[in-house]
Structure formats: structure tokens, C-alpha cells
Amino acid sequence: MRRWIVLFVAVVVVFAELAPVMVQAQETIELAQQERRRTLMDMLFGPKGDDPREPRRQERPRRERSQPRQQQQPQQQQQQAPQRQRQPRAEVVPEKPVVPKSADAKRLAVFGDSLAVDLAKGLERAYAEDPDLVVVSQGVGSSGFVREDVVDWNKAVGEQIAANSFDLAIVIIGINDRQEITENGQTHEPLTENWKAIYQARLTEFLNQLRAAGKPVIWVGLPPMKSSSFSTAMSEINAIERLASFSGGAEFVDIYERFLDDEGDYSSYGPDINGQNVRMRKDDGIHFSSAGADKLAFFLQPAINLFYSAGGVSIEIADPLVGTDAGAMVRLPLQGQGEIRMLEVAGAVVPLSTGPARAGELLTANSAPAGAQAFDIEQLVRAPVGRVDAFGVGVDPAQPDNEAAAPAGL
């Protein structure tokens, strides 16, 4: 037994001493194999740095990474292509030559809030080549007829009238007026009955000052807004401004329908004055873009021409239908958009006084008032041959006795 134990211990000791030698020998064998493999690969494909296996392992993932990018780019282009086709053209504001204004040029003042600022820029471009008309921007952002602490427009227009700073006034205002109004220390909720009465009274005071000074006024209605609730409020304010304009002697121009789409809804885009579909409104859904301001100025020009012509301004509204087929009509005094639309269809207007008589009047002829010439039924059979009312039994004008040609018993 002892002998086996001694033998086991001796074997363990031998292995313990030989283990490092065996490990070193294994490493030597592996190194030799590597050098041998490298030498063979170097002979076939060059030195280690040119080993094609390493570049292949590096290039393959690069091809795999670049291949999806090449596939994604056409997909992105295909997705973006329809969007570019649907988008309208970017607005292009043509540059007009600047014509020096004459010393006695008539002054067109634009009063109101930030919409008036947009409109003034459009009018400046519209009349850039007219030396006899200069546009004066009097618009103040955040102003209105509710917050008199921002701008008291009744006081401001009185000062401008006293300074004789303008000859013709254009007003567009109201986008900041959907808020409480205070009068005599009492506050009223927006668009209530008391609110509307106070608001209309301030508009009337504003217009009365201009009317007393002999300044012609064009009041521009508010356009549709992107927000439906805000647009509804602006429509109510628009109705108050229309009524005040009519009673105050101003020319009211309604532009609401001019900035709707084909379905009658709000749209940021629309045809410009050249017929190109461009952005009409800014991103806030309230203000006008440059193209929108030019379009608004274009629709205002007929109303401006009612007062301004041949370098002069008159308080009396000119008749735009003079010299047309509708010029001889007896018509009510229309204003603003109604007058403009009548001008557009002047050639198709038919006076009501020349309308044909109703067929029912033939049946009720016996009930004509005393003294009036009654209709004789025998006229139907005594009509000349060939006339539409002869009905095949008319008389022959060539016969000497027309009554003899009439059928007996009638």
C-alpha cells in the first residue's frame, strides 16, 4: 500500500514539473503552425498587411450597411415626390419700379390693427407706379375699438383729421376685439347685447368724425379665420361694422368670400392676382401673406376708384355703371361688394320695368280697373295669318273685308 502511495506522489510531482514544459511546448507548436500558415499565405497573396481575408471581413459589413441606405433613399424620394406635387407654388411678389410721388399726390391712409399693416403693404405695391397716390400706413398691432388703453382710435383719428394728414381713409380692424369692453366703470362680456351696443357706438363716433371732415371712407370687412370659433366671432363683429358703415356713409367692402376655397371653407392657399395657387394667409391663420395682401388690394381697387380718379379724391361716390347697359336702371344705392358685383355683371343686367307680362294677366283681363282697355277674346281669331297667336284661324290681310274671314259663330 505504501508503495502505491509513493508511486502516486511521484507521478504527481513529475506532472507538476512537466506541466509548464508541456504548456510551453503547446504554445511553440501553435506559433509554428501560425508562422507556417502565414508563410504559405504570404507566398500566395502577399505579406500580412495584404491578407485578403481581413479586408473582406471589413468590406462586407460596409456593403451591408451602405446597401440599405441606397434602398432607403429612393423610398424617401418616392414618399416625398407626391407631397411636392400637392404643394402649391411658393408665393412670388413681383418687383415693381419705384415711381417718385408728386408733391401734391393724394394720401391714402390705412387705419386699423395688424391686418391694416398687411393691407398697406399690398396697396403700396399696387399703386407703386402711380405718382399721384401715396399710401400712408396707420396700422397699429394689438389695437382695436375695445382696448382704448392701447390706442384710442376715436382720439387718434381726430388728431389725424386736425393735422390734415390724409385725403382718403381705408379701415380694417377687429381681430383683437373679442374681449371684454368697459364703459362707465362697467364691464361687459364680448358679443353680448350691451357689448354690441357700446362697440357700434364707438364705430359710429369714428365714422362721424370722418364724415364731418369730408373724408371718404372705405371700410374693409374681416376675412375668414382658421379657427372656427374665432371666425364665428369675427363674423359677428363684421356684421356690426357693416351696419355702422352703412349708417356712417362709408363704403363697405366684404372680402369674406374672396378668401374661401371651392367648398366654402377656410383655406391658407388660393389663386393670386395672376391665377397661380399660392399661400394667401400666414401660419397663424389670421394675417395675410404678401400674395394675400396683394389680392386684397386688387379687390379694393374698384372701391378706391369710386372716390379716386385722375389724381383727385372726391367725397361723392362715382357711378361705376355709367356708360354701360345697366347705367339707365333705376336702382337702390348699393355699396361695397354689391356695387362691385353689379359692375361685374353690368352687361347681363335687365331692368325690371322691361320684363314681359305674365300669362296670367290674359285670364284676369276682365277684372281690369275701370277705364283700362279690356282684352277681347276675338283678337285671338282676328290676328293676321302667320302670327303666333293666329292658331290657324287668323284673317287674311289681303281680303277687303277681314271680318268675313272670321269663322261664323265666334
MOZILIN-V989265 format. One record per residue. RES is the residue in three letters. PSI is psi in degrees with one decimal (* if undefined). NEAR is the number of other ideal C-beta (glycine too) atoms within 12 Angstrom. D_FIRST is the distance of its C-alpha to the first C-alpha in whole Angstrom. Layout:
# MOZILIN-V989265
res->RES psi->PSI near->NEAR d_first->D_FIRST
res->RES psi->PSI near->NEAR d_first->D_FIRST
This chain:
# MOZILIN-V989265
res->MET psi->-42.8 near->7 d_first->0
res->ARG psi->-36.7 near->8 d_first->4
res->ARG psi->-40.0 near->9 d_first->5
res->TRP psi->-36.7 near->10 d_first->5
res->ILE psi->-43.7 near->11 d_first->6
res->VAL psi->-40.2 near->12 d_first->9
res->LEU psi->-40.0 near->13 d_first->10
res->PHE psi->-41.1 near->14 d_first->11
res->VAL psi->-40.2 near->14 d_first->13
res->ALA psi->-39.0 near->14 d_first->14
res->VAL psi->-42.1 near->14 d_first->16
res->VAL psi->-43.1 near->14 d_first->17
res->VAL psi->-40.8 near->13 d_first->19
res->VAL psi->-45.7 near->14 d_first->20
res->PHE psi->-37.8 near->14 d_first->21
res->ALA psi->-37.2 near->13 d_first->23
res->GLU psi->-31.1 near->12 d_first->25
res->LEU psi->-16.5 near->14 d_first->26
res->ALA psi->-50.0 near->14 d_first->27
res->PRO psi->-35.4 near->12 d_first->30
res->VAL psi->-39.3 near->14 d_first->31
res->MET psi->-40.9 near->15 d_first->31
res->VAL psi->-44.0 near->12 d_first->33
res->GLN psi->-36.6 near->13 d_first->35
res->ALA psi->-39.7 near->14 d_first->35
res->GLN psi->-43.1 near->14 d_first->36
res->GLU psi->-40.1 near->14 d_first->39
res->THR psi->-40.9 near->14 d_first->40
res->ILE psi->-43.2 near->14 d_first->40
res->GLU psi->-42.1 near->14 d_first->42
res->LEU psi->-40.7 near->14 d_first->44
res->ALA psi->-41.2 near->14 d_first->45
res->GLN psi->-40.6 near->14 d_first->46
res->GLN psi->-45.0 near->15 d_first->48
res->GLU psi->-38.5 near->15 d_first->50
res->ARG psi->-41.7 near->14 d_first->50
res->ARG psi->-40.4 near->18 d_first->51
res->ARG psi->-42.1 near->21 d_first->54
res->THR psi->-41.1 near->16 d_first->55
res->LEU psi->-41.6 near->14 d_first->56
res->MET psi->-35.1 near->20 d_first->58
res->ASP psi->-38.9 near->17 d_first->60
res->MET psi->-35.0 near->11 d_first->61
res->LEU psi->-41.6 near->14 d_first->62
res->PHE psi->3.4 near->19 d_first->63
res->GLY psi->-174.5 near->17 d_first->63
res->PRO psi->178.3 near->14 d_first->62
res->LYS psi->-39.2 near->16 d_first->59
res->GLY psi->-21.9 near->12 d_first->62
res->ASP psi->13.1 near->14 d_first->64
res->ASP psi->117.2 near->19 d_first->61
res->PRO psi->-16.9 near->18 d_first->63
res->ARG psi->-37.6 near->17 d_first->60
res->GLU psi->-46.5 near->16 d_first->60
res->PRO psi->-36.9 near->16 d_first->64
res->ARG psi->-40.1 near->13 d_first->64
res->ARG psi->-27.2 near->13 d_first->61
res->GLN psi->-37.4 near->14 d_first->64
res->GLU psi->-31.9 near->14 d_first->67
res->ARG psi->-49.5 near->15 d_first->66
res->PRO psi->-29.5 near->13 d_first->66
res->ARG psi->-40.8 near->14 d_first->69
res->ARG psi->-37.7 near->15 d_first->71
res->GLU psi->-32.8 near->14 d_first->69
res->ARG psi->-38.2 near->14 d_first->70
res->SER psi->-27.7 near->14 d_first->74
res->GLN psi->-43.7 near->13 d_first->74
res->PRO psi->-35.6 near->15 d_first->75
res->ARG psi->-39.1 near->14 d_first->77
res->GLN psi->-29.7 near->14 d_first->79
res->GLN psi->-29.6 near->14 d_first->79
res->GLN psi->-33.3 near->14 d_first->80
res->GLN psi->-46.7 near->14 d_first->83
res->PRO psi->-35.8 near->13 d_first->85
res->GLN psi->-42.0 near->13 d_first->84
res->GLN psi->-39.5 near->14 d_first->85
res->GLN psi->-37.8 near->14 d_first->89
res->GLN psi->-33.7 near->14 d_first->89
res->GLN psi->-34.1 near->13 d_first->89
res->GLN psi->-24.2 near->14 d_first->91
res->ALA psi->-45.9 near->13 d_first->94
res->PRO psi->-33.9 near->10 d_first->95
res->GLN psi->-40.3 near->12 d_first->95
res->ARG psi->-31.2 near->13 d_first->97
res->GLN psi->-33.1 near->11 d_first->100
res->ARG psi->-26.3 near->11 d_first->100
res->GLN psi->134.6 near->16 d_first->101
res->PRO psi->169.5 near->24 d_first->105
res->ARG psi->146.2 near->19 d_first->106
res->ALA psi->144.2 near->16 d_first->106
res->GLU psi->138.4 near->29 d_first->109
res->VAL psi->116.5 near->17 d_first->111
res->VAL psi->108.8 near->26 d_first->114
res->PRO psi->140.8 near->17 d_first->116
res->GLU psi->133.2 near->10 d_first->118
res->LYS psi->147.5 near->15 d_first->121
res->PRO psi->140.7 near->11 d_first->124
res->VAL psi->119.9 near->14 d_first->125
res->VAL psi->126.5 near->17 d_first->128
res->PRO psi->136.2 near->13 d_first->130
res->LYS psi->144.4 near->22 d_first->132
res->SER psi->161.7 near->14 d_first->135
res->ALA psi->-32.9 near->11 d_first->137
res->ASP psi->28.7 near->14 d_first->138
res->ALA psi->142.3 near->24 d_first->135
res->LYS psi->143.5 near->31 d_first->135
res->ARG psi->121.3 near->30 d_first->132
res->LEU psi->107.3 near->43 d_first->130
res->ALA psi->136.1 near->37 d_first->128
res->VAL psi->109.9 near->43 d_first->124
res->PHE psi->150.5 near->46 d_first->124
res->GLY psi->-158.2 near->41 d_first->121
res->ASP psi->-151.0 near->37 d_first->117
res->SER psi->-23.2 near->30 d_first->114
res->LEU psi->-33.2 near->44 d_first->116
res->ALA psi->-32.7 near->43 d_first->119
res->VAL psi->-44.1 near->28 d_first->117
res->ASP psi->-44.5 near->37 d_first->115
res->LEU psi->-39.6 near->45 d_first->119
res->ALA psi->-38.0 near->36 d_first->121
res->LYS psi->-39.9 near->29 d_first->118
res->GLY psi->-39.8 near->42 d_first->119
res->LEU psi->-34.1 near->42 d_first->123
res->GLU psi->-41.7 near->29 d_first->123
res->ARG psi->-36.1 near->30 d_first->121
res->ALA psi->-36.4 near->32 d_first->124
res->TYR psi->26.4 near->36 d_first->127
res->ALA psi->-29.7 near->24 d_first->125
res->GLU psi->6.7 near->17 d_first->128
res->ASP psi->110.2 near->29 d_first->131
res->PRO psi->-10.5 near->18 d_first->133
res->ASP psi->4.8 near->23 d_first->135
res->LEU psi->126.9 near->35 d_first->132
res->VAL psi->137.5 near->32 d_first->129
res->VAL psi->129.9 near->36 d_first->126
res->VAL psi->115.6 near->27 d_first->126
res->SER psi->120.5 near->30 d_first->122
res->GLN psi->17.9 near->33 d_first->123
res->GLY psi->142.5 near->37 d_first->119
res->VAL psi->119.9 near->25 d_first->117
res->GLY psi->149.6 near->22 d_first->114
res->SER psi->10.9 near->21 d_first->113
res->SER psi->170.4 near->30 d_first->116
res->GLY psi->-170.1 near->39 d_first->119
res->PHE psi->1.8 near->42 d_first->121
res->VAL psi->-52.9 near->36 d_first->119
res->ARG psi->92.1 near->25 d_first->118
res->GLU psi->-13.8 near->22 d_first->121
res->ASP psi->-22.8 near->13 d_first->118
res->VAL psi->-61.4 near->21 d_first->117
res->VAL psi->125.2 near->30 d_first->120
res->ASP psi->95.2 near->20 d_first->124
res->TRP psi->-30.8 near->38 d_first->125
res->ASN psi->-37.5 near->23 d_first->128
res->LYS psi->-40.9 near->19 d_first->129
res->ALA psi->-43.5 near->29 d_first->127
res->VAL psi->-31.4 near->36 d_first->130
res->GLY psi->-38.9 near->20 d_first->132
res->GLU psi->-39.0 near->19 d_first->132
res->GLN psi->-36.0 near->27 d_first->131
res->ILE psi->-42.9 near->27 d_first->135
res->ALA psi->-35.0 near->14 d_first->136
res->ALA psi->-6.7 near->15 d_first->135
res->ASN psi->55.1 near->13 d_first->136
res->SER psi->-1.2 near->23 d_first->133
res->PHE psi->162.1 near->33 d_first->133
res->ASP psi->-30.7 near->33 d_first->135
res->LEU psi->134.0 near->40 d_first->133
res->ALA psi->137.8 near->47 d_first->130
res->ILE psi->133.4 near->47 d_first->127
res->VAL psi->130.1 near->46 d_first->125
res->ILE psi->117.6 near->48 d_first->121
res->ILE psi->156.1 near->47 d_first->120
res->GLY psi->-13.6 near->43 d_first->118
res->ILE psi->-14.6 near->40 d_first->114
res->ASN psi->10.3 near->31 d_first->113
res->ASP psi->6.2 near->39 d_first->116
res->ARG psi->68.1 near->31 d_first->113
res->GLN psi->173.0 near->23 d_first->113
res->GLU psi->146.8 near->19 d_first->115
res->ILE psi->138.9 near->32 d_first->118
res->THR psi->130.2 near->20 d_first->120
res->GLU psi->124.5 near->19 d_first->124
res->ASN psi->40.3 near->10 d_first->126
res->GLY psi->-0.1 near->6 d_first->123
res->GLN psi->139.2 near->13 d_first->121
res->THR psi->134.9 near->16 d_first->118
res->HIS psi->139.7 near->21 d_first->118
res->GLU psi->149.3 near->17 d_first->115
res->PRO psi->139.2 near->30 d_first->116
res->LEU psi->18.2 near->30 d_first->118
res->THR psi->173.4 near->17 d_first->119
res->GLU psi->-44.4 near->14 d_first->123
res->ASN psi->-38.4 near->20 d_first->124
res->TRP psi->-46.4 near->29 d_first->121
res->LYS psi->-39.1 near->28 d_first->123
res->ALA psi->-43.5 near->19 d_first->127
res->ILE psi->-41.9 near->29 d_first->126
res->TYR psi->-44.6 near->40 d_first->124
res->GLN psi->-35.3 near->30 d_first->127
res->ALA psi->-37.4 near->24 d_first->129
res->ARG psi->-39.2 near->34 d_first->128
res->LEU psi->-41.8 near->41 d_first->128
res->THR psi->-41.5 near->26 d_first->132
res->GLU psi->-40.8 near->25 d_first->132
res->PHE psi->-46.6 near->40 d_first->130
res->LEU psi->-33.2 near->37 d_first->133
res->ASN psi->-36.2 near->23 d_first->136
res->GLN psi->-43.7 near->29 d_first->135
res->LEU psi->-39.1 near->38 d_first->135
res->ARG psi->-40.6 near->24 d_first->138
res->ALA psi->-30.6 near->17 d_first->140
res->ALA psi->-2.7 near->26 d_first->140
res->GLY psi->28.8 near->20 d_first->140
res->LYS psi->117.1 near->37 d_first->137
res->PRO psi->144.3 near->36 d_first->136
res->VAL psi->134.8 near->48 d_first->132
res->ILE psi->115.9 near->49 d_first->130
res->TRP psi->124.4 near->42 d_first->127
res->VAL psi->127.4 near->47 d_first->124
res->GLY psi->167.2 near->41 d_first->122
res->LEU psi->145.6 near->44 d_first->118
res->PRO psi->169.1 near->41 d_first->116
res->PRO psi->152.0 near->34 d_first->113
res->MET psi->159.3 near->33 d_first->110
res->LYS psi->-43.0 near->23 d_first->106
res->SER psi->128.7 near->16 d_first->105
res->SER psi->-41.4 near->14 d_first->107
res->SER psi->-40.7 near->15 d_first->108
res->PHE psi->-38.5 near->26 d_first->109
res->SER psi->-36.5 near->26 d_first->111
res->THR psi->-42.7 near->19 d_first->113
res->ALA psi->-39.7 near->26 d_first->114
res->MET psi->-30.5 near->38 d_first->115
res->SER psi->-38.3 near->26 d_first->117
res->GLU psi->-42.1 near->26 d_first->119
res->ILE psi->-36.5 near->38 d_first->120
res->ASN psi->-39.7 near->38 d_first->121
res->ALA psi->-38.2 near->25 d_first->123
res->ILE psi->-42.3 near->38 d_first->125
res->GLU psi->-37.1 near->43 d_first->125
res->ARG psi->-46.8 near->31 d_first->127
res->LEU psi->-42.7 near->25 d_first->130
res->ALA psi->-36.2 near->35 d_first->130
res->SER psi->-44.8 near->37 d_first->131
res->PHE psi->-43.7 near->26 d_first->133
res->SER psi->-24.1 near->21 d_first->135
res->GLY psi->5.8 near->33 d_first->135
res->GLY psi->16.8 near->29 d_first->136
res->ALA psi->156.7 near->40 d_first->133
res->GLU psi->114.7 near->43 d_first->132
res->PHE psi->128.4 near->40 d_first->129
res->VAL psi->114.5 near->41 d_first->127
res->ASP psi->119.5 near->36 d_first->124
res->ILE psi->5.9 near->38 d_first->121
res->TYR psi->-50.7 near->28 d_first->118
res->GLU psi->-17.6 near->22 d_first->119
res->ARG psi->-17.2 near->30 d_first->118
res->PHE psi->34.6 near->40 d_first->115
res->LEU psi->160.3 near->23 d_first->113
res->ASP psi->-173.0 near->19 d_first->112
res->ASP psi->-23.8 near->11 d_first->113
res->GLU psi->5.8 near->7 d_first->112
res->GLY psi->20.3 near->11 d_first->113
res->ASP psi->165.3 near->17 d_first->110
res->TYR psi->142.1 near->27 d_first->109
res->SER psi->135.3 near->25 d_first->108
res->SER psi->-17.8 near->30 d_first->107
res->TYR psi->159.8 near->28 d_first->108
res->GLY psi->172.1 near->34 d_first->111
res->PRO psi->136.6 near->25 d_first->114
res->ASP psi->-169.8 near->33 d_first->115
res->ILE psi->-14.1 near->28 d_first->119
res->ASN psi->3.8 near->16 d_first->118
res->GLY psi->3.4 near->13 d_first->116
res->GLN psi->140.3 near->21 d_first->113
res->ASN psi->108.0 near->22 d_first->110
res->VAL psi->175.0 near->29 d_first->109
res->ARG psi->125.1 near->31 d_first->107
res->MET psi->-29.4 near->40 d_first->110
res->ARG psi->158.9 near->33 d_first->109
res->LYS psi->174.9 near->23 d_first->106
res->ASP psi->-22.9 near->12 d_first->102
res->ASP psi->-8.6 near->17 d_first->104
res->GLY psi->17.4 near->26 d_first->106
res->ILE psi->-54.3 near->31 d_first->109
res->HIS psi->167.4 near->33 d_first->110
res->PHE psi->143.5 near->44 d_first->112
res->SER psi->180.0 near->31 d_first->110
res->SER psi->-42.6 near->30 d_first->112
res->ALA psi->-37.2 near->37 d_first->113
res->GLY psi->-39.3 near->38 d_first->114
res->ALA psi->-37.3 near->44 d_first->116
res->ASP psi->-38.3 near->38 d_first->118
res->LYS psi->-41.0 near->38 d_first->118
res->LEU psi->-43.2 near->45 d_first->120
res->ALA psi->-35.7 near->39 d_first->122
res->PHE psi->-42.3 near->29 d_first->123
res->PHE psi->-17.4 near->36 d_first->124
res->LEU psi->-18.9 near->42 d_first->126
res->GLN psi->-40.4 near->30 d_first->128
res->PRO psi->-38.9 near->28 d_first->131
res->ALA psi->-37.6 near->41 d_first->131
res->ILE psi->-37.2 near->38 d_first->132
res->ASN psi->-14.2 near->30 d_first->134
res->LEU psi->-26.9 near->33 d_first->136
res->PHE psi->-27.7 near->33 d_first->137
res->TYR psi->123.0 near->36 d_first->136
res->SER psi->145.1 near->24 d_first->138
res->ALA psi->38.6 near->13 d_first->140
res->GLY psi->8.9 near->19 d_first->139
res->GLY psi->161.8 near->19 d_first->140
res->VAL psi->131.5 near->32 d_first->139
res->SER psi->143.9 near->19 d_first->141
res->ILE psi->-22.5 near->23 d_first->140
res->GLU psi->132.0 near->15 d_first->142
res->ILE psi->126.5 near->29 d_first->140
res->ALA psi->153.1 near->24 d_first->141
res->ASP psi->110.3 near->22 d_first->141
res->PRO psi->-8.1 near->30 d_first->139
res->LEU psi->2.8 near->28 d_first->140
res->VAL psi->130.9 near->16 d_first->144
res->GLY psi->0.2 near->13 d_first->145
res->THR psi->174.2 near->18 d_first->142
res->ASP psi->-23.9 near->18 d_first->143
res->ALA psi->3.3 near->26 d_first->142
res->GLY psi->-28.8 near->18 d_first->144
res->ALA psi->2.4 near->17 d_first->147
res->MET psi->146.0 near->20 d_first->145
res->VAL psi->108.4 near->13 d_first->146
res->ARG psi->159.0 near->21 d_first->143
res->LEU psi->155.4 near->11 d_first->141
res->PRO psi->97.5 near->14 d_first->140
res->LEU psi->158.2 near->26 d_first->136
res->GLN psi->157.5 near->31 d_first->134
res->GLY psi->-128.3 near->34 d_first->130
res->GLN psi->-34.6 near->29 d_first->128
res->GLY psi->-42.6 near->23 d_first->131
res->GLU psi->-39.1 near->30 d_first->134
res->ILE psi->-42.8 near->31 d_first->131
res->ARG psi->-33.7 near->24 d_first->130
res->MET psi->-36.5 near->27 d_first->134
res->LEU psi->-36.7 near->30 d_first->134
res->GLU psi->-31.3 near->18 d_first->132
res->VAL psi->26.3 near->16 d_first->133
res->ALA psi->-36.0 near->23 d_first->137
res->GLY psi->-14.3 near->14 d_first->138
res->ALA psi->3.6 near->13 d_first->137
res->VAL psi->131.8 near->22 d_first->139
res->VAL psi->124.1 near->15 d_first->142
res->PRO psi->140.4 near->15 d_first->144
res->LEU psi->-26.6 near->12 d_first->144
res->SER psi->-16.9 near->10 d_first->148
res->THR psi->13.7 near->12 d_first->148
res->GLY psi->152.4 near->8 d_first->146
res->PRO psi->151.9 near->10 d_first->147
res->ALA psi->148.9 near->12 d_first->149
res->ARG psi->147.5 near->10 d_first->147
res->ALA psi->-26.6 near->9 d_first->148
res->GLY psi->-22.5 near->10 d_first->148
res->GLU psi->-24.6 near->15 d_first->151
res->LEU psi->-33.5 near->18 d_first->153
res->LEU psi->-26.9 near->13 d_first->153
res->THR psi->25.1 near->15 d_first->154
res->ALA psi->-31.7 near->20 d_first->157
res->ASN psi->-19.0 near->15 d_first->159
res->SER psi->18.1 near->13 d_first->158
res->ALA psi->150.4 near->15 d_first->159
res->PRO psi->160.2 near->10 d_first->161
res->ALA psi->139.8 near->8 d_first->164
res->GLY psi->-18.8 near->6 d_first->166
res->ALA psi->148.6 near->12 d_first->163
res->GLN psi->116.2 near->11 d_first->164
res->ALA psi->156.5 near->17 d_first->162
res->PHE psi->128.0 near->18 d_first->160
res->ASP psi->124.0 near->15 d_first->163
res->ILE psi->-23.7 near->16 d_first->161
res->GLU psi->-15.8 near->19 d_first->163
res->GLN psi->-23.8 near->22 d_first->162
res->LEU psi->-31.6 near->22 d_first->159
res->VAL psi->-6.6 near->25 d_first->162
res->ARG psi->8.1 near->26 d_first->164
res->ALA psi->146.7 near->24 d_first->162
res->PRO psi->147.2 near->19 d_first->162
res->VAL psi->133.6 near->20 d_first->161
res->GLY psi->-15.3 near->14 d_first->158
res->ARG psi->154.2 near->18 d_first->157
res->VAL psi->-25.0 near->11 d_first->153
res->ASP psi->11.8 near->19 d_first->155
res->ALA psi->-29.6 near->20 d_first->158
res->PHE psi->29.9 near->18 d_first->155
res->GLY psi->-1.6 near->14 d_first->157
res->VAL psi->22.9 near->21 d_first->161
res->GLY psi->166.3 near->24 d_first->162
res->VAL psi->157.4 near->28 d_first->165
res->ASP psi->115.1 near->20 d_first->167
res->PRO psi->-20.1 near->16 d_first->168
res->ALA psi->-19.9 near->11 d_first->170
res->GLN psi->143.5 near->15 d_first->172
res->PRO psi->-36.4 near->10 d_first->175
res->ASP psi->101.0 near->11 d_first->175
res->ASN psi->-29.3 near->18 d_first->171
res->GLU psi->-28.5 near->15 d_first->172
res->ALA psi->-24.1 near->12 d_first->173
res->ALA psi->-12.8 near->22 d_first->169
res->ALA psi->142.2 near->21 d_first->168
res->PRO psi->145.1 near->16 d_first->167
res->ALA psi->149.5 near->9 d_first->169
res->GLY psi->0.1 near->6 d_first->168
res->LEU psi->* near->16 d_first->166
